[in-house]
Structures are given as structure tokens and as C-alpha cells.
Amino acid sequence: SHGDMIRPLRKQVELLFNTRYGTGHRGRGSWPCGTGRPDSSPVSAAKAIGISEPVKVPYSKFLMHPEELFVVGLPEGISLRRPNCFGIAKLRKILEASNSIQFVIKR
């Protein structure tokens, strides 16, 4: 059934987001145009807050502070939302792009 197909995909995306968030980048500077990298050396958010495993993504904080908390590397046309908001096609696209997805914390 549809539910049997989508549930494991949602779990995979949730784990991906939580793992990437747990090892997210904390940059002090702004992002230079076109480079796709912070201009300061990124520090693992996980190390900064003393953890080394997946962390639940605070989706509401990302919505409230888009200039300080954002994600790079998501497929075109897909913005950060809870995995249960996505259909099968978008979940698969997110998983295909998993190597390029990074959470950025500019604080």
C-alpha cells in the first residue's frame, strides 16, 4: 500500500535531516555570493553543543529565523519541512541529494 511505501522513506529522510543537523555548520560570517561556502571555517554544530549523534531538527526555529538557520543542497523546488509533509517523489529526491544537504547555523 501507499502507506507501506512512504513510511520507510519518511523515516530515512527524518534520520538524514537529524544526522545532517547534528553535524551542521556554524559559520560566523556571511556567505560570499556564488561560492556556496561560509567565509569562516565551519565548526560542527554537534561539537559546539557537545553531541555526536542525530539531533531532532527544530523545524519551527528554521521557519522563524531563515537568515540564521537554513539548509543548502536540497533539490530544486523543495524547502525544509517535516518529512511527513512530503510525498514519495520528493522524499526520493531528498534521499538522492543526501550527500549535498547541509544545515547552516549562523549564530
C-alpha positions in Angstrom: 0.0 0.0 0.0 0.9 3.7 -0.3 1.5 3.9 3.5 3.8 0.9 3.4 6.0 2.6 0.8 6.0 6.1 2.2 6.6 5.3 5.9 10.2 4.0 5.5 11.1 6.9 3.1 9.9 9.4 5.8 12.0 7.6 8.4 15.0 7.7 6.1 14.6 11.4 5.4 14.0 12.2 9.1 17.2 10.4 10.0 19.1 12.1 7.2 17.8 15.6 8.4 18.6 14.8 12.1 22.0 13.5 11.3 22.9 16.4 9.0 21.6 18.9 11.6 23.6 17.1 14.3 26.7 17.8 12.2 25.6 21.1 10.8 27.8 24.1 10.1 28.1 27.1 12.3 29.5 30.0 10.3 30.3 33.4 11.8 30.4 35.3 8.5 28.1 35.7 5.7 28.1 33.5 2.6 30.1 35.0 -0.3 27.9 35.2 -3.4 28.2 32.1 -5.6 30.7 30.1 -3.5 28.3 28.0 -1.6 30.6 28.0 1.4 30.8 30.2 4.5 33.7 32.6 4.6 34.7 31.5 8.0 35.8 27.9 8.8 32.7 26.0 9.7 32.6 24.3 13.1 30.4 21.3 13.7 27.2 22.3 15.5 27.3 18.9 17.1 30.7 19.6 18.7 29.6 23.2 19.6 26.6 21.8 21.6 28.5 18.7 22.8 26.8 15.9 20.9 27.9 13.4 18.3 24.7 11.8 17.2 21.5 12.7 15.3 19.6 15.7 16.8 15.9 16.4 16.2 15.6 19.3 13.8 13.8 22.3 15.3 11.7 23.0 12.2 9.8 25.9 13.7 13.1 27.7 14.5 14.2 27.3 10.9 10.9 28.9 9.8 11.2 31.8 12.3 14.9 32.6 11.7 15.6 31.8 8.0 18.5 34.2 7.8 20.3 32.4 10.7 19.2 28.8 10.2 18.9 27.3 6.7 19.6 24.3 4.6 21.7 24.1 1.4 21.7 21.2 -1.0 18.0 20.4 -1.1 16.7 19.5 -4.5 15.3 22.4 -6.6 11.8 23.3 -5.6 12.0 21.6 -2.2 12.2 23.6 1.0 12.8 22.3 4.5 9.7 20.9 6.1 8.9 17.9 8.3 9.3 14.7 6.4 5.6 13.8 6.8 4.8 16.9 4.7 6.4 15.3 1.6 5.1 12.8 -0.9 7.0 9.8 -2.2 8.6 11.6 -5.2 10.0 14.5 -3.1 11.2 12.1 -0.4 13.1 10.1 -3.0 14.6 13.3 -4.5 15.8 14.4 -1.0 17.4 11.0 -0.4 19.2 11.2 -3.8 20.6 14.6 -2.8 21.6 13.4 0.7 25.3 13.9 0.1 24.9 17.6 -0.7 22.4 18.5 2.1 23.9 20.7 4.9 22.3 22.6 7.7 23.8 26.0 8.3 23.6 27.8 11.7 24.9 31.4 11.5 25.0 32.5 15.2 
